[in-house]
């Protein structure tokens, strides 16, 4: 069967996305591979574009963009075909979980010719995710970035500005939640449910998460004083925060979070709103092209 590749890219990801798209097109032309390029725009998300135009004639999907573009594309995908990712976003957190190569040339070769590996997805209410859902502190950051924009600050700079702005004074919130069949009621700074390891452009919240184990990784952070938050924030980057007594990890197939209008959430770094949420793992849901088999 001849191949026909659906390429979607996010022009709002900046110059990197355009450069990657041009290089990919050049390579596909040189290899005489049939393909079509689609972009996201202000009126159509990647979800809408993929859902409307990716029909049964396409054999592959290549996504150029960041975590948000990956999330939207996967949510529009209605066919079980191999998916490839060429990272061109700000944080590119999800791709830290899989091997696609270090250079653009290798990444493009992986996108076209890579080994196919089945990985898990998550689902929060009716929306799928590749990386995770953050509720509480990290959800508040994304909410503030969307509602309290700071002139001249974008990407990592905007994210870290909001982290530092609210880190010391963010109050614990009451969480009523269930991990598999086990109920909890706790005051927490955050509750993050991950398929992947890394969030916020480099915070390794779930160091033991694996995208192919059929489980979600849960990180809960309880009451930590303002000063200790600043003193230990570097541990989140290194994934060594499990040594703190206020932090617990769990593995589960499902999580339920009760309604609370003081809690905000993100899904793969995008604004999600407020609970209630029903979150579950979708084992081996996605075919992904990778550079080498990974563990």
N, C-alpha and C positions, 0 to 999 in steps of 0.2 A: 504494500500500500504506500503510495506516495505521500509525502508529508506536506502539511499546510499549517503554518504557524501563525497564531494570533498574537500580535505584539501590542501591549498597552503600556503607555508611558505617561508620566505626570509632568506636564510642562511647568507646573508651579514648583516642582522640586529644584528648579534652578538650572544653571549652566551645565552641571554635571550630568543631569538626566538627558539633556539635549546631546551632549558629547557621546554618552553611552548609546543613545538611540541611533545616532549617525554611524558609529562604529559597528553596531550590530547589523544595521541595514547593509553596510558595505560588505561585511562578512557573509551574510546570507546571499547577497547578490553574487559574490565570488564563488560560493558553493552551489549556486543555482537552486536554492531552496525556495519554494513558494511561500510567501508570507504576506500579511497585511498589517499595517500599523494604524492603531487607533489611539487617540489621546483623551484625557479627561479635560473638562473645561468647567466653567462656572455654572453651566446649566445641567451638565451630565456628570455624575460621579462614575468612578470605575465600575461600581456595582451595576449601574444602569447600562453602561456601555457593553460590559461583558455579557450581561444577561440578554441584551437585545441583539447583539451582533455575532456572538460566538455560537455558531450552530454546529451541527454534527459533521460538517465538512472539514472542520479544523481538527488537527491531530495533536497539537501542542499549544500551550499558553506560556508566553514569556512576559514577565512583569518587570517594568523599569520604574523604580521609585523607592519610597521609604515604607515603613511599617503600615502607615495609613493606606497607601495605595495597594499594598499586599492584602490587607484586611478587606478593603472594598472589592477587589478583584475576586478573591476567594468567595465572598458572599454573593457575587453575581454568577459564579461558575455552576452550571447545571449539567456538565458532562464530566465523566471520570477520565480525564486525560492528563498526561504529564505536565507539570507546572515547573517553570524555571524562574529564578529571581536574579535580577541584576540590580544590586543596591545602589540607590542614588538619592537617599533621603538625608535627614539631619542626624538621626540617631542610629538607624539601621540595626536595631537591637535583635530582631528575630534571626537575622542571618548569622549572628554570632553562635547560633546553636547547630549549624550545619556546615559542611565543607563544600565550598564552591570554587576555591582557588583565591589567591591573593591579588593577582594582577588582573586588569580588565581583559586582556587577551585570553587568559585561562578561564576567567568567569564566563566569557562569551562562548568559548569552546564547551564548557560544562553545560551552559544553557541549551546548546544545540545537540551535543553528543553525550552528555553525562549519564551516569548510571541512574536508574530509577529506583527510588527508595520510598516506601510507604511510611508516612508519619501521621501522628495524631493531630486532630484539631480540637479546640474547645468550643462550647456553645453557651452563650449567656442569653437567657430568654430565647429569642428567635434569631440571634445574630452569632455567627461563627467568629472565632478568633484563632490566630496562629500563635500569639505570644502570651497574652494574658489579660486579666482584668484586675485593676487596682482600685480599692475602695478606701476612702478616708483621706489620709494625707496626700498620697500621690494623685488621687482623683481630684482633690481640691486644687492642686497645682495646675492640672490640665483645665479645670473649670476657670481658674483665675486667668490663665493664659488666653482663654477664649473671650472672657468678659471684661478683663482689665488690661488691655494691650498697652505696652509701653513703647512709645515712639523710638525708633532706631534699634530696638532689640528684637532679634528673631532667632529661631533655632535654639542651639545650645545656650547662647547668652540669655535669651528670654527665660528658658527653663530654669537655669541656675539662679537667675535673679529671683524668680518666684519661690524657689526652694529656700534660699537664704532669707527672703522677706518673711516667710511664715514659719520657718523651722523652729525658732525659739518659742513662739507664742501659740502654736497650734494646740488646741485642747483635745484630750481624748474624747471620743464619742462612744455612745452605747451601741454595741453590736449584738443583735440577736440572730444567731446563725446555726447552721447544721452542717457538719462534715460527715458525709455518708449518712448514717443513721444516728450520729452522736450530736446532741444539742449543746450549744454554748450560749452563755450570756456574759459578755466581758466589756470592759472599757478599754478601747484600743486606739492607737494612733492610726494604724492601717491594717487592712486585711487584703493581701494580694493572692490571687489564684492564678497560677502560671502553667502554661505548657512549655514555655521557654525559661531561660535563666535570668535574662537581663532586661532592665527597664530604664527609662529616662536617659538614654544615651550613655549608659555605662554603669548603672547601679545593679550589681549582681545579687538581686534580692533572693533568688531561688537557685543557689549554687548546685543543688543536686537534681534539678529538673532535667528530664529527658523527653525529647519530642516523639519518642517511639516506644514508650514503656506502657502505654494504655492507662496512665494515671496523670492526675493533676498534682502539682506541688503547691502547698499553701504555706504562706508566711504570715504570721500575726506578730505585731509589735505592740506591746502594752505600754504602760505609763513609764516614760523616760523623762527625767528632768531636762529643762532647756539647755543647761550647760553640758550635760552628758550627751545630748544630741549632737552638739557641735564637735565635741571631743571624739565621738565615735562615728561620724558620718563617713570617714574614710574606710571603715570596715564594710560599709555597704558596697563600696566600689570593688573591694577585694573579695567580697563574698565570705568574710570571716565574722560577720555579725552574729552568727549562731552562738558565739561564746557569751553573749549578753543574756542575763537571766530573764529579761523582759521579752525575749523572742522565742517563739516556738515554730516548728515546722511540722507539717503533716503531709501525707500522701492520701489521695482519695479519688473516687470516680465521680463524685458529685458534691456540690456545695449549694446550700440555700441561704440567702441573706434576707432578713425581714425588712419591712418598710421602715424608713427613717429619713425624714426630710432634712436632717442635718448632715447627711452623708452624700458625697459626690463620688463619681467613679469615672474611670477611663477604660476603654477597650482597645488594646493595641495602640495606646497613646492618643486615642481620639476620645473626645467628650462623649460620655455615656449617659449622664443624668443621674438619677437617684434610684435606689432599690424600692421594691423587692426584686431579687434576682434568683433565677434558678440556673445553675451553672453545671455543666457536665462535660465529660470527655467523649470525643468521637474517635474511637481507636482506628488507626490506619485509614483515615478518611481521605487523605490527600496523597497523590503521587508527586514526588518532588525529585527533580534531577540534581544529583550531587556529584562532586569531584571524585570522592572515594567513599566507600562504605564507612559509616561512622558508628561509634558505640555510644 
